[in-house]
Amino acid sequence: MAAPLSDLSDTSPSPLRTVAVVGLGTMGTGIAEILARAGREVVGIDISEAAATRAVAALESSTAHAVSRGRLTEQERGDALTRFRTSTDLRAAADADLVIEVVPESYEIKHQIFRELDGIVRPETILATGTNALSVTRLAADSARPERVLGLHFFNPAPAMKLVEIVSSVLTAPGPVAAVTDLAIELGKEPVAVGDRPGFVADGLLFGYLNQAAAMYEAKYASREDIDAAMKLGCGLPMGPLALLDLIGVDTARTVLEAMYSESHDRLHAPAPILKQLSQAGLTGRKTGRGFYTYEAPGSATVVPDALTPLSGGAGIPGRPVRSVGVAGSGTMASGIAEVFAKAGYEVVLAARSEEKAQAAKARIGKSLSRSVDKGRMTAEAAAETLERIIPAGSYDAFADVDLALEAVAEDLEVKQQLFAAFDKVCKPGAILATTTSSLPVIACARATSRPQDVIGMHFFNPAPAMKLVEVVRTVLTADDVHATVREVCAKVRKHPVDCGDRAGFIVNALLFPYLNNAIKMVEEHYASLDDIDAAMKLGGGYPMGPFELLDVVGLDVSLAIEKVLHREFRDPGLAPAPLLEHLVAAGCLGRKTGRGFREYARR
């Protein structure tokens, strides 16, 4: 008979000395390694003798590597390997204090294992599921001891990733949760307590983003290489979304999204059709040697060229000569872009609404260059030469001879259209006219001129001198040689250009801001705290900042404006700005710049 919940809530945490890991794939083997190295007796169980043999070989190899890197001694390695044994019989879990199942994401398979374990393990044994997509509550309800069933979600690769999500159902008693939390801490992990819903915190946010990236690729909006480069360079992510889908497994991603969609009915979670097509074709990613990319061999991480790989050297269309550049604006972005071009040897006219504003912008560049000198990134002579190439001007008439005129003024369509009308009157024939907009339609700027074929988007990221990415945005009217010129210019100023069409958000913001919006909804629904969500995305997803840290840096007003543009363009209810974001903006809590956003900050 199962112990009542009241008995379990007062018990002290179990030391969990012996752990059975059921399922010896990549994840199960990684979890077994962590446990064995942490002094636990580990029984690895798999119906496949070959899988068990591979697990032993994997542990021998990874621990040998750890010794060679000085992370383990030979004695510690030998002890860890001694503590690990394998079996093809589930009854080998009889003496385990904790059983962790990491078998395929199937209710049928998991239910069968839990039912069999009910007749094998001791009454006090804790049963954990490693699912990231299925309902822990549903699995627990089918067990004879639902109060001792919980979720224990490690991230791949388990030895390296710090996050562990500990998932309680409405049936889970506090005692097992406390025991497993203590174990996670002892393993050197960062446990985050979450409730039972598909995807939990990290995957709940991550898979919606991955799904949108797959849909963007399927729509032929941008190439797989450009989507992945944009998110790595624009957001500092360790991997692009399509490469990450290949690593996770396209079939696994589809399973997780199906589970999420069945609960949320949010179209952002409805699996992109291409995930089904690839899965049914057996093109499930690295494990099969082919998914969104093609790999050297099944299981290999090495991408090899295929029919979709872009040809080196581009299309071969000659560009226009660019010797001088005009930058319109006096803010941080304008001065940063002017600095980028001047460093690359271009003569730069920096024009603002007054001579004073232009001089102030040049002074800001001088300070930035001085910091680079202080940090040893450039010589004092090079900094002086760079600053000399920048000519401040109080009128856009100074753009009469520039080959490229680029605006970096306020994100206001009327203001930009007036500026492009001015460019049209001032700039010489053949000059390229570019906007740095991050959310407004480039074609609307182009139509303010008599030469829309010469207009293109060049979306730099802030801070422009440091960020490598430029989204190159073609309208339906942009000339081929204008596009070719801008790509050549990006290469000369040492930026990485990615091509995309003229629609809201381009690549980065169209993928980033729905993810941020969904994080806000999690807080609104009281599913998880700001700190737990930020920790989950940094530790489980490798993000440089958590979503709420990032929102406060970007500015909640800026974030809300972008969310509104995306919602207006795509008409998807899932893109509607979270009410909490609107309320904070209405209250003047805009993030770090006002001292308060999702968090409070010390006034400078």
QUIDA-V378508 format. One record per backbone hydrogen bond with DSSP energy under -0.5 kcal/mol. CO is the residue of the C=O (numbers start at 1). NH is the residue of the N-H. Records with the same first field share a line. If there is no record, write none. Layout:
CO = NH, NH
//
This chain:
4 = 7, 8
5 = 9
6 = 10
7 = 10
8 = 11
17 = 41
18 = 97, 98
19 = 43
20 = 22, 100
21 = 23, 45
22 = 102
25 = 29
26 = 30
27 = 31
28 = 32
29 = 33
30 = 34
31 = 35
32 = 36
33 = 37
34 = 38
35 = 40
36 = 39
40 = 42
41 = 19
42 = 44, 85
43 = 21, 45
44 = 87
45 = 23
47 = 49
48 = 52
49 = 53
50 = 54
51 = 55
52 = 56
53 = 57
54 = 58
55 = 59
56 = 60
57 = 61
58 = 62
59 = 63
60 = 64
61 = 65
62 = 66
63 = 67
64 = 68
65 = 69
66 = 71, 72
67 = 70
73 = 77
74 = 78
75 = 79
76 = 80
77 = 81
78 = 82
79 = 83
81 = 84
83 = 42, 85
85 = 44
87 = 46
89 = 92
90 = 93
91 = 94
93 = 96
94 = 122
97 = 126
98 = 20
99 = 101, 128
100 = 22
101 = 130
104 = 106
106 = 110
107 = 111
108 = 112
109 = 113
110 = 114
111 = 115
112 = 116
113 = 117
114 = 118
115 = 119
116 = 119
117 = 120, 121
122 = 125
126 = 99, 128
127 = 150
128 = 101
129 = 152
132 = 199
135 = 139
136 = 140
137 = 141
138 = 142
140 = 143
143 = 146
145 = 148
146 = 149
147 = 173
148 = 127
150 = 129
151 = 167
152 = 154
153 = 165
157 = 160, 161
162 = 190
163 = 155
164 = 166, 192
165 = 153, 167
166 = 168, 194
167 = 151
168 = 196
169 = 172
173 = 177
174 = 178
175 = 179
176 = 180
177 = 181
178 = 182
179 = 183
180 = 184
181 = 185
182 = 186
183 = 187
184 = 189
185 = 188
189 = 191
190 = 164
192 = 166
194 = 168
195 = 197
197 = 200
199 = 203, 204
201 = 205
202 = 206
203 = 207
205 = 209
206 = 210
207 = 211
208 = 212
209 = 213
210 = 214
211 = 215
212 = 216
213 = 217
214 = 218
215 = 219
216 = 221, 222
217 = 220
223 = 227
224 = 228
225 = 229
226 = 230
227 = 231
228 = 232
229 = 233
230 = 234
231 = 235, 237
232 = 236
240 = 244
241 = 245
242 = 246
243 = 247
244 = 248
245 = 249
246 = 286, 287
249 = 253
250 = 254
251 = 255
252 = 256
253 = 257
254 = 258
255 = 259
256 = 260
257 = 261
258 = 262
259 = 263
260 = 263, 264
261 = 265
265 = 267
266 = 269, 270
267 = 270
269 = 271
272 = 275, 276
273 = 277
274 = 278
275 = 279
276 = 280
277 = 281
278 = 283
279 = 282
282 = 284
284 = 250
285 = 288, 289, 290
286 = 289, 299
289 = 295
290 = 285
293 = 291
294 = 304
297 = 300
301 = 303
302 = 296
304 = 294
306 = 309
311 = 314
313 = 316
323 = 347
324 = 403, 404
325 = 349
326 = 328, 406
327 = 329, 351
328 = 408
331 = 335
332 = 336
333 = 337
334 = 338
335 = 339
336 = 340
337 = 341
338 = 342
339 = 343
340 = 344
341 = 346
342 = 345
347 = 325
348 = 350, 391
349 = 327, 351
350 = 393
351 = 329
354 = 358
355 = 359
356 = 360
357 = 361
358 = 362
359 = 363
360 = 364
361 = 365
362 = 366
363 = 367
364 = 368
365 = 369
366 = 370
367 = 371
368 = 372
369 = 373
370 = 374
371 = 375
372 = 377, 378
373 = 376
379 = 383
380 = 384
381 = 385
382 = 386
383 = 387
384 = 388
385 = 389
386 = 389
387 = 390
389 = 348, 391
390 = 392
391 = 350
393 = 352
395 = 398
396 = 399
397 = 400
399 = 402
400 = 428
403 = 432
404 = 326, 406
405 = 434
406 = 328
407 = 436
410 = 412
412 = 416
413 = 417
414 = 418
415 = 419
416 = 420
417 = 421
418 = 422
419 = 423
420 = 424
421 = 425
422 = 426
423 = 427
428 = 431
432 = 405, 434
433 = 456
434 = 407
435 = 458
441 = 444, 445
442 = 445, 446
443 = 447
445 = 448
446 = 449
451 = 454
452 = 455
453 = 479
454 = 433
456 = 435
457 = 473
458 = 460
459 = 471
463 = 466, 467
468 = 496
469 = 461
470 = 472, 498
471 = 459, 473
472 = 474, 500
473 = 457
474 = 502
475 = 478
479 = 483
480 = 484
481 = 320, 485
482 = 486
483 = 487
484 = 488
485 = 489
486 = 490
487 = 491
488 = 492
489 = 493
490 = 495
491 = 494
495 = 497
496 = 470
498 = 472
500 = 474
501 = 503
503 = 506
505 = 509, 510
507 = 511
508 = 511, 512
509 = 513
511 = 515
512 = 516
513 = 517
514 = 518
515 = 519
516 = 520
517 = 521
518 = 522
519 = 523
520 = 524
521 = 525
522 = 527, 528
523 = 526
529 = 533
530 = 534
531 = 535
532 = 536
533 = 537
534 = 538
535 = 539
536 = 540, 541
537 = 541, 543
538 = 542
539 = 162, 163
546 = 550
547 = 551
548 = 552
549 = 553
550 = 554
551 = 555
552 = 592
555 = 559
556 = 560
557 = 561
558 = 562
559 = 563
560 = 564
561 = 565
562 = 566
563 = 567
564 = 568
565 = 569
566 = 570
567 = 571
571 = 573
572 = 575
573 = 576
578 = 581, 582
579 = 583
580 = 584
581 = 585
582 = 586
583 = 587
584 = 589
585 = 588
588 = 590
590 = 556
591 = 594, 595, 596
592 = 595
595 = 601
596 = 591
599 = 597
//
